[in-house]
C-alpha cells in the first residue's frame, strides 16, 4: 500500500536491498503511488524526485509499463491526470519513450 510518509523508506529499500525484478517492479509502483500522494499533500521532496528518476531510468526495462501507466500519454488535459504525471512525462522524454504504442 502506498504511504506518502514512507517514500524515503521505500526508496531506501529499492536502492539498498537485493531485490528481484518482480520485487523492484512492485516496489516502484508503491513508490510512485506514495510520491503522488505526497505531491497531493505538498509534502514531496526534491531528493525523492531525483532518486525516483534515477531508478526508473536505471531499470527502464523493468518499469516501462509502470511509466506508461503514470504518464497517461493519451490524456492531453493534465487536470485529468495524476499529480505525478508531468514528472513521469519528463522521464518519458528523457528516455525517449513517447513514440511507443
MDTraj code that builds the backbone (N, CA, C; nanometers):
import mdtraj as md
import numpy as np

residues = "UNK UNK UNK UNK UNK UNK UNK UNK UNK UNK UNK UNK UNK UNK UNK UNK UNK UNK UNK UNK UNK UNK UNK UNK UNK UNK UNK UNK UNK UNK UNK UNK UNK UNK UNK UNK UNK UNK UNK UNK UNK UNK UNK UNK UNK UNK UNK UNK UNK UNK UNK UNK UNK UNK UNK UNK UNK UNK UNK UNK UNK UNK UNK UNK UNK UNK UNK UNK UNK UNK UNK UNK UNK UNK UNK UNK UNK UNK UNK UNK UNK UNK UNK UNK UNK UNK UNK UNK UNK UNK UNK UNK UNK UNK UNK UNK UNK UNK UNK UNK UNK".split()
xyz = np.array([
    [0.0832, -0.1186, 0.0000],
    [0.0000, 0.0000, 0.0000],
    [0.0879, 0.1252, 0.0000],
    [0.0396, 0.2243, -0.0703],
    [0.1147, 0.3491, -0.0741],
    [0.1025, 0.4217, 0.0597],
    [0.2051, 0.4999, 0.0897],
    [0.2094, 0.5758, 0.2142],
    [0.3021, 0.6942, 0.1908],
    [0.2439, 0.8118, 0.1806],
    [0.3226, 0.9315, 0.1481],
    [0.4287, 0.9634, 0.2533],
    [0.4113, 0.9137, 0.3745],
    [0.5095, 0.9407, 0.4802],
    [0.6288, 0.8443, 0.4758],
    [0.6227, 0.7442, 0.3849],
    [0.7284, 0.6432, 0.3815],
    [0.8048, 0.6382, 0.2493],
    [0.7927, 0.7423, 0.1679],
    [0.8615, 0.7428, 0.0386],
    [1.0112, 0.7191, 0.0575],
    [1.0720, 0.7877, 0.1525],
    [1.2160, 0.7713, 0.1760],
    [1.2496, 0.6275, 0.2163],
    [1.1661, 0.5665, 0.2979],
    [1.1872, 0.4267, 0.3381],
    [1.1794, 0.3330, 0.2179],
    [1.0788, 0.3548, 0.1341],
    [1.0628, 0.2708, 0.0148],
    [1.1810, 0.2864, -0.0796],
    [1.2268, 0.4111, -0.0972],
    [1.3434, 0.4347, -0.1834],
    [1.4684, 0.3692, -0.1258],
    [1.4845, 0.3765, 0.0051],
    [1.5990, 0.3106, 0.0689],
    [1.5960, 0.1612, 0.0393],
    [1.4798, 0.1008, 0.0543],
    [1.4674, -0.0430, 0.0278],
    [1.4992, -0.0739, -0.1177],
    [1.4477, 0.0061, -0.2084],
    [1.4715, -0.0175, -0.3511],
    [1.6206, -0.0112, -0.3830],
    [1.6882, 0.0854, -0.3233],
    [1.8282, 0.1103, -0.3562],
    [1.9268, 0.0243, -0.2774],
    [1.8849, -0.0319, -0.1659],
    [1.9809, -0.0998, -0.0791],
    [1.9561, -0.2486, -0.0564],
    [1.8374, -0.2959, -0.0884],
    [1.8093, -0.4381, -0.0717],
    [1.8353, -0.5096, -0.2027],
    [1.8719, -0.6344, -0.1946],
    [1.8967, -0.7160, -0.3129],
    [1.7623, -0.7705, -0.3619],
    [1.6965, -0.6942, -0.4493],
    [1.5620, -0.7278, -0.4935],
    [1.5625, -0.7953, -0.6302],
    [1.4708, -0.8883, -0.6472],
    [1.4478, -0.9497, -0.7782],
    [1.3710, -0.8504, -0.8651],
    [1.3658, -0.8761, -0.9953],
    [1.2962, -0.7862, -1.0879],
    [1.1508, -0.7654, -1.0483],
    [1.0833, -0.8728, -1.0115],
    [0.9425, -0.8636, -0.9746],
    [0.9236, -0.7775, -0.8501],
    [1.0166, -0.7883, -0.7571],
    [1.0098, -0.7073, -0.6354],
    [1.0350, -0.5606, -0.6665],
    [1.1316, -0.5337, -0.7545],
    [1.1577, -0.3956, -0.7960],
    [1.0353, -0.3370, -0.8651],
    [0.9741, -0.4178, -0.9529],
    [0.8541, -0.3744, -1.0242],
    [0.7447, -0.3344, -0.9250],
    [0.7147, -0.4218, -0.8318],
    [0.6081, -0.3968, -0.7344],
    [0.6414, -0.2796, -0.6430],
    [0.7644, -0.2740, -0.5954],
    [0.8032, -0.1665, -0.5047],
    [0.7996, -0.0312, -0.5745],
    [0.8380, -0.0250, -0.7017],
    [0.8347, 0.1035, -0.7720],
    [0.6919, 0.1539, -0.7874],
    [0.5979, 0.0635, -0.8063],
    [0.4577, 0.1059, -0.8125],
    [0.4176, 0.1716, -0.6803],
    [0.4571, 0.1110, -0.5703],
    [0.4271, 0.1679, -0.4379],
    [0.4982, 0.3019, -0.4207],
    [0.6222, 0.3108, -0.4663],
    [0.6990, 0.4353, -0.4547],
    [0.6293, 0.5478, -0.5307],
    [0.5943, 0.5231, -0.6550],
    [0.5325, 0.6288, -0.7358],
    [0.3962, 0.6668, -0.6800],
    [0.3183, 0.5700, -0.6389],
    [0.1882, 0.5991, -0.5792],
    [0.2039, 0.6818, -0.4512],
    [0.3011, 0.6464, -0.3699],
    [0.3275, 0.7205, -0.2459],
    [0.3776, 0.8611, -0.2759],
    [0.4620, 0.8729, -0.3765],
    [0.5125, 1.0046, -0.4168],
    [0.3987, 1.0911, -0.4699],
    [0.3088, 1.0320, -0.5473],
    [0.1920, 1.1047, -0.5968],
    [0.1094, 1.1558, -0.4793],
    [0.0856, 1.0710, -0.3797],
    [0.0122, 1.1129, -0.2597],
    [0.0842, 1.2265, -0.1877],
    [0.2163, 1.2185, -0.1793],
    [0.2939, 1.3247, -0.1146],
    [0.2817, 1.4558, -0.1922],
    [0.2798, 1.4462, -0.3248],
    [0.2632, 1.5666, -0.4061],
    [0.1271, 1.6304, -0.3813],
    [0.0244, 1.5490, -0.3699],
    [-0.1101, 1.5998, -0.3427],
    [-0.1104, 1.6765, -0.2106],
    [-0.0403, 1.6231, -0.1119],
    [-0.0348, 1.6846, 0.0212],
    [0.0715, 1.7937, 0.0309],
    [0.1422, 1.8202, -0.0813],
    [0.2518, 1.9173, -0.0858],
    [0.3589, 1.8848, 0.0174],
    [0.3897, 1.7555, 0.0301],
    [0.4927, 1.7105, 0.1237],
    [0.6002, 1.6307, 0.0509],
    [0.6125, 1.6543, -0.0811],
    [0.7141, 1.5842, -0.1593],
    [0.8482, 1.6553, -0.1457],
    [0.9541, 1.5806, -0.1668],
    [1.0894, 1.6342, -0.1549],
    [1.1641, 1.6141, -0.2861],
    [1.2445, 1.7118, -0.3227],
    [1.3191, 1.7041, -0.4487],
    [1.4130, 1.5844, -0.4512],
    [1.4700, 1.5489, -0.3372],
    [1.5602, 1.4333, -0.3343],
    [1.4857, 1.3052, -0.3730],
    [1.3580, 1.2969, -0.3387],
    [1.2790, 1.1807, -0.3790],
    [1.2648, 1.1771, -0.5301],
    [1.2355, 1.2928, -0.5887],
    [1.2201, 1.3001, -0.7342],
    [1.3479, 1.2554, -0.8038],
    [1.4601, 1.3013, -0.7545],
    [1.5884, 1.2643, -0.8133],
    [1.6102, 1.1139, -0.8050],
    [1.5842, 1.0563, -0.6896],
    [1.6024, 0.9113, -0.6719],
    [1.5066, 0.8313, -0.7589],
    [1.3815, 0.8738, -0.7622],
    [1.2835, 0.8031, -0.8445],
    [1.3243, 0.8091, -0.9910],
    [1.3585, 0.9277, -1.0383],
    [1.4020, 0.9448, -1.1779],
    [1.5208, 0.8542, -1.2082],
    [1.6217, 0.8584, -1.1236],
    [1.7422, 0.7776, -1.1466],
    [1.7111, 0.6281, -1.1485],
    [1.6281, 0.5831, -1.0568],
    [1.5942, 0.4402, -1.0505],
    [1.5084, 0.3963, -1.1682],
    [1.4153, 0.4805, -1.2089],
    [1.3339, 0.4459, -1.3262],
    [1.4202, 0.4356, -1.4514],
    [1.5101, 0.5306, -1.4684],
    [1.5957, 0.5284, -1.5874],
    [1.6957, 0.4131, -1.5825],
    [1.7483, 0.3849, -1.4641],
    [1.8440, 0.2747, -1.4487],
    [1.7787, 0.1403, -1.4799],
    [1.6560, 0.1235, -1.4369],
    [1.5845, -0.0029, -1.4539],
    [1.4675, 0.0123, -1.5515],
    [1.4891, 0.0860, -1.6584],
    [1.3820, 0.1198, -1.7518],
    [1.3116, -0.0043, -1.8079],
    [1.3846, -0.1106, -1.8296],
    [1.3232, -0.2328, -1.8850],
    [1.2228, -0.2948, -1.7890],
    [1.2479, -0.2802, -1.6618],
    [1.1558, -0.3339, -1.5609],
    [1.0307, -0.2468, -1.5515],
    [1.0482, -0.1153, -1.5708],
    [0.9425, -0.0199, -1.5365],
    [0.8709, 0.0451, -1.6545],
    [0.8920, -0.0038, -1.7768],
    [0.8269, 0.0593, -1.8927],
    [0.6754, 0.0668, -1.8773],
    [0.6134, -0.0398, -1.8363],
    [0.4671, -0.0399, -1.8222],
    [0.4203, 0.0524, -1.7104],
    [0.4952, 0.0567, -1.6027],
    [0.4616, 0.1459, -1.4920],
    [0.4719, 0.2907, -1.5368],
    [0.5767, 0.3232, -1.6096],
    [0.5949, 0.4593, -1.6622],
    [0.4789, 0.4950, -1.7544],
    [0.4430, 0.4036, -1.8438],
    [0.3309, 0.4278, -1.9353],
    [0.2021, 0.4575, -1.8578],
    [0.1774, 0.3796, -1.7542],
    [0.0553, 0.3976, -1.6749],
    [0.0490, 0.5374, -1.6136],
    [0.1548, 0.5776, -1.5446],
    [0.1545, 0.7050, -1.4733],
    [0.1699, 0.8248, -1.5664],
    [0.2277, 0.8052, -1.6841],
    [0.2464, 0.9155, -1.7787],
    [0.1151, 0.9563, -1.8455],
    [0.0227, 0.8631, -1.8598],
    [-0.1072, 0.8906, -1.9209],
    [-0.0915, 0.9702, -2.0513],
    [-0.0104, 0.9186, -2.1415],
    [0.0234, 0.9906, -2.2640],
    [-0.0960, 1.0146, -2.3559],
    [-0.2016, 0.9376, -2.3419],
    [-0.3208, 0.9570, -2.4247],
    [-0.4105, 1.0690, -2.3736],
    [-0.3799, 1.1227, -2.2567],
    [-0.4619, 1.2288, -2.1975],
    [-0.3919, 1.3638, -2.2152],
    [-0.4551, 1.4538, -2.2879],
    [-0.3965, 1.5858, -2.3134],
    [-0.4186, 1.6830, -2.1977],
    [-0.5285, 1.6683, -2.1266],
    [-0.5643, 1.7602, -2.0190],
    [-0.5037, 1.7104, -1.8874],
    [-0.4035, 1.7809, -1.8383],
    [-0.3365, 1.7393, -1.7149],
    [-0.4290, 1.7428, -1.5933],
    [-0.5406, 1.8141, -1.6033],
    [-0.6367, 1.8133, -1.4926],
    [-0.7012, 1.6761, -1.4756],
    [-0.6925, 1.5937, -1.5787],
    [-0.7494, 1.4586, -1.5734],
    [-0.6428, 1.3527, -1.5439],
    [-0.5271, 1.3973, -1.4985],
    [-0.4139, 1.3072, -1.4744],
    [-0.3776, 1.3047, -1.3266],
    [-0.2824, 1.2195, -1.2949],
    [-0.2273, 1.2153, -1.1598],
    [-0.1410, 1.3394, -1.1358],
    [-0.1179, 1.3752, -1.0120],
    [-0.0267, 1.4841, -0.9811],
    [0.1134, 1.4542, -1.0326],
    [0.1511, 1.3288, -1.0291],
    [0.2856, 1.2866, -1.0666],
    [0.3044, 1.2775, -1.2192],
    [0.1963, 1.2861, -1.2955],
    [0.2051, 1.2676, -1.4398],
    [0.3053, 1.3602, -1.5088],
    [0.3081, 1.4904, -1.4828],
    [0.4082, 1.5742, -1.5504],
    [0.5522, 1.5296, -1.5215],
    [0.5793, 1.4893, -1.3998],
    [0.7110, 1.4384, -1.3623],
    [0.7445, 1.3120, -1.4412],
    [0.6492, 1.2202, -1.4507],
    [0.6718, 1.0957, -1.5243],
    [0.6871, 1.1245, -1.6729],
    [0.6146, 1.2209, -1.7253],
    [0.6295, 1.2569, -1.8663],
    [0.7689, 1.3119, -1.8961],
    [0.8276, 1.3807, -1.8010],
    [0.9668, 1.4248, -1.8186],
    [1.0582, 1.3042, -1.8358],
    [1.0352, 1.2007, -1.7599],
    [1.1149, 1.0785, -1.7702],
    [1.0920, 1.0124, -1.9054],
    [0.9677, 1.0122, -1.9510],
    [0.9369, 0.9587, -2.0839],
    [1.0199, 1.0320, -2.1889],
    [1.0259, 1.1638, -2.1779],
    [1.1018, 1.2429, -2.2753],
    [1.2511, 1.2144, -2.2676],
    [1.3048, 1.2038, -2.1477],
    [1.4473, 1.1742, -2.1315],
    [1.4805, 1.0365, -2.1880],
    [1.3938, 0.9411, -2.1618],
    [1.4165, 0.8036, -2.2076],
    [1.3717, 0.7812, -2.3520],
    [1.3110, 0.8851, -2.4102],
    [1.2604, 0.8774, -2.5478],
    [1.1617, 0.7615, -2.5657],
    [1.0644, 0.7565, -2.4755],
    [0.9628, 0.6514, -2.4784],
    [0.8320, 0.6977, -2.5401],
    [0.8193, 0.8248, -2.5730],
    [0.6909, 0.8830, -2.6132],
    [0.6285, 0.8262, -2.7382],
    [0.7062, 0.7726, -2.8300],
    [0.6501, 0.7245, -2.9543],
    [0.6047, 0.5812, -2.9523],
    [0.6136, 0.5157, -2.8370],
    [0.5757, 0.3745, -2.8298],
    [0.4276, 0.3562, -2.8229],
    [0.3835, 0.2407, -2.8698],
    [0.2429, 0.2013, -2.8542],
    [0.2289, 0.1173, -2.7303],
])
top = md.Topology()
chain = top.add_chain()
for i, resn in enumerate(residues, 1):
    res = top.add_residue(resn, chain, resSeq=i)
    for name in ("N", "CA", "C"):
        top.add_atom(name, md.element.get_by_symbol(name[0]), res)
traj = md.Trajectory(xyz[None], top)
